[in-house]
């Protein structure tokens, strides 16, 4: 399966290395697309090495082909997975905004491509009415969610907001394939 793995700006972005590695070990072709904010938490080189594929961070990275890379990835994806999905990224998806390759791919996906979002953020952000509205809209649009989980958060709080465990994300992917 060809998986586009989106990584947005969250401290949980470091867990995407394990997720990408596990997906590759399971035989999936993984193409990583990162927001600029995600590169503050994990480097594209790490993910490129784990997936053996170039990592897309900006629209300026798309100069190798006549067809824009974000359109090609959208066309080829069997699954669009964003882990972690920040509040900002969820808001962009829900409102049809495309300021970067990740959100552009989301808008260019065929309607038949499954979308799995794994949010990770401060619990207050997750429970904010704006985020709740965005999640409701994305559910109406057919997106699937895993998490967020409850536990200790990087910000020092305890509660909802943790990225779902890699094993849970992998299990959810398996259920979407059926």
Secondary structure, DSSP 4 states (H G I P E B T S, - for coil): -EEEEEE-SSGGGGHHHHHHHHHHHTT-EEEEEE-TGGGGTS-HHHHHHHHTS--B-SGGG-TTSSS-HHHHHHHH-SEEEEEEE-HHHHHHHHTT--SSHHHHHHHHS-TTSEEEEEE---HHHHTSHHHHHHHHHHHHTT-EE--PEEEE-TTS-EEEEEPPPHHHHHHHHHHHH-
